[in-house]
Amino acid sequence: MKSTTAPASKKRAFTLIELLVVIAIIAVLASMMLPALARAKSKAKGIKCVSNLRQMGIAMIAYTHENRRYPVGINQEAGNVWIWPTLLRSYMGLQRNAELFKCPTAPPKAQWKVEFGSGLPALDGYLEDEKRLVPGGVTFMSYGYNVWGSWAGQVPNTGLGVYKGHPIYGGAPENSVKRPDDMIALGDSNWDLTRKGDRNWSGFIGMYEERQWPLEIHNNRANILFADGHVDPLPRTEMIAQLVTPFSAKRRVARRWNRDYQPHVFKDN
């Protein structure tokens, strides 16, 4: 007797055209998602950068309270050695870890590599035998310190301090900063050669030269640490008087660089 059971139907395979359509749809969806993923990644890097600066701000305030003056940029007598990073590190308990001193959006070379073999004693926050950071080294910095104020070479100096022990350009006394809540202390520095940056002196930021202008690396803004410890992302028009037109705006922006909270060059007529 013959079976009345119907034969099982064969599963139909995708045709080449159907497979190509599916691949095309996936490609379109991926292209739509990539910008959102890129923005999310960029935002995460910006948040990490803000966190770095906030931690440096805590260390800067601790150093300033204990020493009654702000850290200075370099030790000129030791050969223009950067010391503001190591002075801050010594108050952060990081020892050999310098990851917080690199903006995550900056390229790999923009970092402080902690290395040993200098034969030098511990000094200015450097550990014994630690190699010194110098302007124009193999690597460069992605954060800069406001050492000069709005204009380099002013007497008295209006920044936070350039040279260790210098009678004019030494560290700013703690009580000399009139508006710490509106004085720029640290921020994203201009290491980008395609934007007229200066890798040799990327450990400084300032208004006086375009090569020192803070780099708008986070959604057309630079992350800026103020002397009171808070961090704001700012466009260059909120930091560089040369980029704004109204005279009152130039004065307002220039003040932010100076510990006496005066615009100096942009004086009343």
KEKE-3310 file (N, C-alpha, C; in steps of 0.2 Angstrom, whole numbers, plus 5000, padded with zeros to 4 digits):
npx = (5004:5003:5011:5002:5007:5013:5027:5041:5044:5056:5068:5069:5083:5092:5092:5104:5102:5093:5102:5111:5104:5101:5113:5116:5106:5111:5123:5119:5112:5123:5131:5123:5124:5137:5141:5135:5140:5153:5152:5148:5160:5169:5163:5165:5179:5180:5174:5183:5194:5190:5189:5202:5208:5201:5206:5219:5217:5213:5225:5233:5227:5229:5244:5246:5240:5248:5261:5259:5260:5257:5261:5276:5281:5293:5310:5322:5336:5340:5340:5329:5318:5303:5292:5279:5271:5276:5276:5263:5259:5266:5257:5247:5248:5253:5265:5274:5264:5258:5247:5236:5240:5238:5228:5215:5211:5221:5236:5246:5260:5259:5262:5267:5280:5285:5301:5317:5334:5342:5351:5350:5346:5331:5320:5310:5297:5301:5306:5319:5332:5324:5320:5320:5308:5308:5307:5304:5307:5306:5293:5278:5267:5250:5242:5242:5250:5245:5257:5262:5251:5240:5249:5265:5280:5276:5279:5274:5274:5259:5254:5253:5265:5282:5296:5306:5309:5312:5313:5304:5296:5292:5283:5266:5260:5248:5237:5237:5229:5215:5203:5200:5190:5188:5200:5210:5219:5224:5224:5218:5232:5240:5246:5245:5251:5245:5237:5244:5251:5263:5273:5285:5283:5272:5268:5264:5250:5242:5237:5244:5251:5247:5251:5250:5237:5224:5219:5205:5198:5188:5173:5174:5178:5189:5195:5195:5204:5200:5207:5201:5198:5187:5181:5178:5172:5177:5175:5187:5184:5180:5191:5202:5206:5209:5201:5188:5177:5170:5175:5173:5171:5184:5191:5184:5188:5202:5205:5203:5215:5224:5231:5228:5217:5215:5213:5224:5233:5221:5216:5205:5200)
npy = (4994:5011:5025:5039:5051:5067:5072:5080:5097:5106:5117:5134:5142:5157:5168:5175:5188:5192:5190:5200:5211:5211:5213:5225:5233:5231:5238:5251:5253:5252:5263:5273:5272:5274:5288:5292:5283:5288:5301:5298:5291:5302:5311:5303:5304:5317:5319:5311:5319:5330:5325:5322:5335:5340:5333:5337:5350:5349:5344:5355:5365:5360:5360:5374:5379:5374:5378:5392:5398:5397:5383:5383:5385:5380:5374:5384:5385:5371:5368:5372:5363:5355:5358:5360:5349:5338:5343:5344:5331:5325:5328:5320:5307:5298:5293:5284:5284:5293:5295:5303:5315:5316:5321:5311:5313:5317:5313:5298:5301:5313:5314:5311:5302:5291:5288:5281:5283:5294:5297:5307:5316:5316:5329:5343:5337:5326:5309:5300:5297:5298:5303:5319:5330:5340:5355:5353:5340:5322:5317:5327:5339:5338:5345:5362:5375:5391:5401:5414:5424:5435:5442:5439:5442:5453:5465:5468:5450:5442:5430:5413:5409:5407:5404:5394:5401:5414:5432:5440:5432:5421:5409:5413:5422:5415:5423:5433:5430:5437:5433:5418:5410:5414:5414:5407:5392:5379:5369:5362:5361:5368:5357:5354:5354:5357:5367:5378:5375:5372:5361:5361:5370:5366:5364:5375:5387:5401:5418:5426:5422:5414:5401:5396:5396:5389:5373:5369:5355:5347:5345:5357:5365:5369:5361:5368:5372:5381:5392:5390:5377:5372:5366:5370:5368:5378:5389:5396:5410:5414:5415:5421:5436:5443:5437:5442:5455:5467:5480:5479:5465:5461:5465:5458:5445:5445:5448:5435:5428:5434:5437:5448:5451:5461:5469:5474:5476:5480:5493:5506:5519)
npz = (5000:4996:5003:5010:5014:5011:5002:5010:5008:4999:5006:5001:4993:4995:4981:4971:4968:4978:4989:4987:4988:5002:5007:5002:5010:5023:5022:5019:5031:5040:5036:5040:5053:5057:5058:5069:5079:5078:5083:5096:5100:5100:5109:5121:5122:5124:5136:5144:5143:5150:5162:5165:5166:5176:5187:5187:5190:5204:5209:5206:5214:5227:5227:5226:5237:5247:5244:5243:5231:5213:5202:5192:5174:5168:5172:5170:5173:5173:5161:5153:5157:5157:5171:5176:5174:5181:5194:5197:5195:5207:5216:5214:5216:5207:5203:5192:5182:5169:5161:5163:5158:5145:5132:5126:5113:5106:5095:5096:5098:5106:5120:5137:5140:5152:5157:5162:5167:5167:5176:5185:5200:5211:5208:5207:5206:5198:5197:5205:5194:5183:5166:5159:5153:5139:5129:5112:5111:5108:5109:5111:5120:5124:5132:5139:5149:5156:5157:5154:5153:5145:5136:5131:5141:5148:5161:5177:5176:5170:5170:5176:5179:5173:5174:5185:5201:5196:5198:5192:5182:5189:5199:5201:5216:5227:5231:5222:5211:5205:5200:5201:5196:5184:5177:5165:5166:5162:5147:5132:5121:5106:5096:5083:5068:5056:5059:5062:5073:5087:5091:5098:5109:5115:5128:5133:5134:5126:5123:5115:5103:5088:5087:5100:5104:5112:5106:5097:5099:5102:5096:5090:5100:5114:5129:5144:5159:5173:5186:5198:5197:5190:5174:5157:5141:5128:5113:5102:5101:5113:5120:5113:5110:5098:5089:5090:5087:5093:5104:5118:5120:5117:5128:5138:5135:5135:5148:5154:5154:5163:5179:5187:5182:5172:5156:5149:5135:5128:5132:5140:5129)
capx = (5000:5007:5010:4998:5011:5016:5034:5043:5046:5063:5069:5071:5089:5092:5095:5110:5099:5091:5108:5114:5099:5102:5120:5115:5103:5116:5128:5116:5111:5130:5133:5119:5126:5144:5142:5132:5146:5159:5150:5148:5167:5172:5160:5168:5185:5180:5173:5189:5199:5188:5191:5210:5209:5198:5211:5225:5215:5213:5232:5236:5225:5233:5250:5246:5238:5253:5267:5257:5261:5256:5267:5279:5281:5299:5316:5327:5343:5341:5340:5322:5315:5296:5291:5273:5267:5279:5274:5256:5259:5268:5251:5241:5250:5253:5272:5276:5259:5257:5241:5231:5243:5238:5222:5214:5209:5228:5239:5250:5266:5257:5261:5273:5282:5289:5307:5322:5341:5345:5356:5348:5342:5324:5319:5304:5292:5304:5308:5326:5334:5319:5322:5317:5304:5311:5303:5307:5309:5304:5286:5276:5262:5243:5240:5247:5249:5245:5262:5263:5246:5238:5254:5272:5285:5274:5282:5275:5270:5252:5252:5254:5273:5286:5303:5307:5314:5313:5310:5298:5292:5291:5276:5261:5257:5241:5233:5238:5224:5209:5196:5201:5184:5188:5206:5213:5225:5227:5219:5221:5237:5240:5251:5243:5255:5241:5233:5249:5253:5270:5275:5291:5281:5265:5266:5261:5245:5242:5233:5249:5253:5242:5254:5249:5230:5221:5216:5198:5199:5182:5167:5175:5180:5195:5193:5199:5203:5201:5211:5197:5197:5182:5182:5173:5173:5176:5177:5192:5181:5179:5198:5207:5203:5210:5196:5182:5177:5168:5181:5171:5172:5191:5193:5182:5191:5209:5205:5203:5222:5228:5230:5226:5210:5215:5214:5231:5233:5215:5214:5200:5203)
capy = (5000:5017:5030:5045:5057:5072:5073:5086:5102:5108:5124:5138:5146:5164:5169:5180:5195:5193:5191:5207:5216:5211:5216:5233:5236:5231:5243:5257:5254:5254:5270:5278:5272:5276:5295:5292:5280:5292:5306:5295:5290:5309:5313:5300:5306:5324:5318:5309:5325:5335:5322:5323:5342:5341:5330:5341:5355:5347:5344:5362:5369:5357:5363:5381:5380:5372:5382:5399:5401:5392:5380:5387:5381:5376:5376:5387:5383:5364:5367:5372:5357:5356:5355:5360:5342:5334:5346:5342:5323:5324:5329:5316:5300:5294:5290:5283:5285:5300:5294:5309:5321:5316:5321:5305:5314:5319:5307:5294:5305:5319:5311:5311:5295:5291:5284:5282:5282:5300:5298:5314:5315:5318:5336:5347:5332:5321:5304:5299:5294:5299:5307:5325:5333:5347:5358:5351:5333:5317:5318:5333:5339:5339:5350:5368:5379:5398:5404:5421:5428:5437:5444:5437:5447:5459:5466:5461:5445:5442:5423:5409:5408:5404:5401:5393:5406:5420:5437:5443:5427:5415:5407:5418:5421:5412:5429:5438:5429:5441:5430:5411:5407:5416:5414:5401:5389:5374:5367:5358:5365:5367:5353:5352:5358:5359:5372:5383:5373:5372:5355:5362:5373:5364:5363:5382:5390:5408:5422:5431:5419:5409:5394:5395:5396:5382:5369:5367:5348:5343:5348:5364:5368:5367:5360:5373:5372:5388:5392:5388:5370:5370:5365:5372:5368:5385:5390:5401:5417:5415:5415:5424:5443:5445:5434:5445:5462:5472:5481:5477:5458:5460:5466:5453:5439:5446:5447:5428:5426:5438:5436:5454:5452:5467:5467:5476:5479:5482:5498:5511:5525)
capz = (5000:4995:5008:5007:5017:5006:5003:5013:5003:5000:5008:4995:4995:4993:4975:4971:4968:4985:4994:4985:4991:5009:5008:5001:5015:5028:5020:5020:5039:5043:5034:5044:5060:5058:5060:5076:5083:5078:5088:5103:5102:5101:5115:5126:5122:5127:5143:5147:5143:5155:5169:5166:5168:5183:5192:5187:5194:5211:5211:5206:5220:5232:5227:5227:5244:5251:5243:5243:5224:5208:5199:5186:5168:5167:5176:5165:5175:5172:5153:5150:5158:5159:5178:5179:5174:5187:5200:5198:5196:5213:5221:5212:5218:5201:5202:5185:5177:5166:5156:5163:5155:5137:5129:5122:5106:5103:5092:5101:5100:5110:5127:5141:5141:5158:5156:5166:5164:5166:5181:5189:5207:5211:5208:5204:5205:5194:5202:5204:5187:5178:5161:5159:5148:5137:5123:5106:5112:5103:5110:5113:5125:5122:5137:5140:5155:5155:5161:5152:5153:5138:5132:5134:5142:5152:5168:5180:5173:5172:5170:5182:5181:5168:5176:5192:5205:5193:5201:5188:5179:5194:5201:5204:5222:5227:5232:5216:5206:5207:5198:5199:5193:5177:5174:5162:5169:5158:5142:5126:5117:5099:5094:5076:5063:5050:5061:5064:5080:5089:5095:5103:5115:5116:5135:5135:5130:5127:5118:5112:5097:5086:5088:5107:5105:5113:5100:5097:5097:5105:5094:5089:5107:5118:5136:5148:5166:5176:5192:5203:5197:5185:5167:5152:5134:5125:5107:5103:5102:5121:5123:5109:5109:5091:5085:5091:5085:5098:5109:5125:5120:5117:5134:5142:5133:5137:5156:5157:5154:5168:5186:5189:5179:5168:5149:5147:5129:5126:5138:5138:5125)
cpx = (5004:5006:5006:5002:5014:5023:5036:5046:5053:5063:5072:5077:5088:5095:5100:5108:5097:5097:5111:5110:5100:5108:5120:5112:5107:5121:5125:5115:5118:5132:5129:5121:5133:5145:5140:5137:5152:5158:5151:5155:5170:5169:5164:5175:5185:5178:5179:5194:5197:5190:5198:5211:5207:5203:5217:5223:5215:5221:5235:5233:5228:5240:5250:5244:5244:5259:5265:5258:5259:5262:5269:5279:5287:5305:5321:5334:5345:5341:5333:5318:5308:5295:5284:5269:5270:5277:5267:5256:5261:5262:5245:5242:5250:5260:5274:5271:5258:5251:5237:5234:5242:5230:5220:5212:5216:5231:5244:5257:5265:5256:5268:5275:5287:5295:5312:5329:5344:5351:5355:5345:5335:5324:5313:5298:5295:5306:5316:5328:5329:5321:5317:5313:5307:5307:5307:5309:5305:5296:5284:5269:5255:5239:5245:5245:5249:5251:5263:5257:5244:5243:5261:5276:5283:5277:5277:5272:5263:5249:5253:5261:5276:5292:5303:5311:5315:5310:5304:5293:5292:5284:5272:5259:5250:5236:5233:5233:5218:5203:5198:5196:5184:5195:5208:5219:5228:5222:5222:5226:5237:5246:5250:5246:5251:5237:5238:5251:5260:5271:5280:5288:5274:5263:5264:5255:5244:5238:5238:5251:5248:5244:5252:5242:5228:5218:5209:5197:5193:5176:5168:5176:5186:5193:5198:5198:5205:5205:5207:5195:5191:5184:5177:5176:5172:5178:5183:5190:5180:5186:5203:5204:5204:5205:5189:5182:5175:5174:5179:5172:5179:5193:5191:5186:5198:5210:5206:5210:5226:5226:5227:5219:5209:5216:5221:5231:5227:5212:5209:5204:5203)
cpy = (5006:5022:5036:5052:5061:5072:5080:5091:5105:5115:5128:5142:5153:5164:5175:5187:5197:5194:5198:5212:5217:5214:5223:5236:5236:5237:5250:5259:5256:5261:5275:5278:5274:5283:5295:5289:5284:5298:5304:5294:5297:5312:5310:5302:5313:5323:5315:5315:5329:5332:5323:5330:5343:5338:5334:5347:5354:5347:5351:5366:5367:5360:5370:5383:5379:5376:5390:5402:5395:5389:5384:5382:5376:5378:5377:5385:5376:5363:5367:5366:5359:5354:5356:5353:5338:5337:5344:5334:5321:5325:5325:5308:5295:5290:5290:5283:5292:5300:5300:5315:5321:5316:5315:5307:5316:5312:5304:5298:5311:5316:5311:5304:5295:5286:5286:5280:5289:5301:5304:5312:5318:5325:5338:5342:5326:5315:5303:5295:5295:5304:5313:5327:5340:5349:5355:5343:5328:5317:5325:5333:5340:5344:5356:5372:5387:5401:5412:5426:5430:5439:5442:5443:5453:5459:5471:5456:5444:5435:5419:5407:5404:5400:5400:5398:5412:5426:5440:5438:5421:5414:5412:5417:5419:5418:5434:5436:5432:5437:5423:5408:5409:5417:5407:5399:5384:5372:5364:5363:5363:5364:5352:5357:5360:5365:5377:5381:5373:5367:5356:5365:5372:5363:5370:5383:5397:5412:5426:5429:5414:5402:5392:5395:5389:5379:5367:5360:5344:5347:5355:5368:5365:5366:5364:5372:5379:5387:5390:5380:5368:5370:5367:5371:5375:5385:5396:5408:5418:5415:5419:5431:5445:5442:5437:5453:5468:5473:5479:5469:5457:5460:5461:5447:5439:5445:5440:5425:5429:5437:5442:5456:5459:5465:5469:5480:5483:5487:5502:5516:5531)
cpz = (5000:5001:5005:5010:5011:5007:5006:5008:5004:5002:5002:4997:4992:4986:4976:4971:4975:4990:4993:4988:4999:5011:5008:5007:5021:5028:5022:5028:5042:5042:5038:5051:5062:5060:5068:5081:5083:5083:5095:5105:5104:5107:5121:5127:5126:5134:5147:5148:5149:5162:5170:5169:5175:5188:5192:5191:5201:5213:5211:5212:5226:5233:5229:5234:5249:5250:5242:5236:5219:5205:5193:5180:5167:5172:5171:5167:5174:5165:5150:5151:5160:5166:5180:5179:5180:5194:5202:5199:5204:5218:5219:5213:5213:5200:5195:5180:5175:5161:5157:5160:5147:5136:5125:5114:5102:5100:5097:5103:5105:5117:5130:5143:5147:5157:5161:5163:5163:5171:5186:5195:5206:5212:5205:5202:5201:5199:5200:5198:5182:5172:5161:5153:5146:5130:5117:5107:5107:5103:5111:5117:5121:5126:5138:5146:5153:5159:5160:5153:5146:5134:5135:5135:5146:5159:5172:5176:5175:5172:5176:5184:5176:5170:5183:5196:5202:5197:5198:5185:5183:5195:5204:5211:5222:5227:5227:5211:5208:5206:5196:5195:5186:5174:5171:5165:5165:5153:5136:5122:5110:5097:5086:5071:5057:5052:5065:5071:5081:5094:5100:5109:5116:5123:5138:5131:5131:5122:5113:5105:5095:5087:5095:5108:5107:5107:5101:5094:5098:5102:5093:5095:5110:5125:5140:5155:5169:5183:5198:5203:5192:5178:5163:5145:5131:5118:5107:5103:5109:5124:5120:5107:5102:5087:5086:5089:5090:5103:5116:5125:5120:5124:5139:5141:5136:5144:5158:5157:5160:5175:5190:5186:5175:5161:5146:5141:5127:5132:5135:5134:5129)
residu = (MET:LYS:SER:THR:THR:ALA:PRO:ALA:SER:LYS:LYS:ARG:ALA:PHE:THR:LEU:ILE:GLU:LEU:LEU:VAL:VAL:ILE:ALA:ILE:ILE:ALA:VAL:LEU:ALA:SER:MET:MET:LEU:PRO:ALA:LEU:ALA:ARG:ALA:LYS:SER:LYS:ALA:LYS:GLY:ILE:LYS:CYS:VAL:SER:ASN:LEU:ARG:GLN:MET:GLY:ILE:ALA:MET:ILE:ALA:TYR:THR:HIS:GLU:ASN:ARG:ARG:TYR:PRO:VAL:GLY:ILE:ASN:GLN:GLU:ALA:GLY:ASN:VAL:TRP:ILE:TRP:PRO:THR:LEU:LEU:ARG:SER:TYR:MET:GLY:LEU:GLN:ARG:ASN:ALA:GLU:LEU:PHE:LYS:CYS:PRO:THR:ALA:PRO:PRO:LYS:ALA:GLN:TRP:LYS:VAL:GLU:PHE:GLY:SER:GLY:LEU:PRO:ALA:LEU:ASP:GLY:TYR:LEU:GLU:ASP:GLU:LYS:ARG:LEU:VAL:PRO:GLY:GLY:VAL:THR:PHE:MET:SER:TYR:GLY:TYR:ASN:VAL:TRP:GLY:SER:TRP:ALA:GLY:GLN:VAL:PRO:ASN:THR:GLY:LEU:GLY:VAL:TYR:LYS:GLY:HIS:PRO:ILE:TYR:GLY:GLY:ALA:PRO:GLU:ASN:SER:VAL:LYS:ARG:PRO:ASP:ASP:MET:ILE:ALA:LEU:GLY:ASP:SER:ASN:TRP:ASP:LEU:THR:ARG:LYS:GLY:ASP:ARG:ASN:TRP:SER:GLY:PHE:ILE:GLY:MET:TYR:GLU:GLU:ARG:GLN:TRP:PRO:LEU:GLU:ILE:HIS:ASN:ASN:ARG:ALA:ASN:ILE:LEU:PHE:ALA:ASP:GLY:HIS:VAL:ASP:PRO:LEU:PRO:ARG:THR:GLU:MET:ILE:ALA:GLN:LEU:VAL:THR:PRO:PHE:SER:ALA:LYS:ARG:ARG:VAL:ALA:ARG:ARG:TRP:ASN:ARG:ASP:TYR:GLN:PRO:HIS:VAL:PHE:LYS:ASP:ASN)
# end
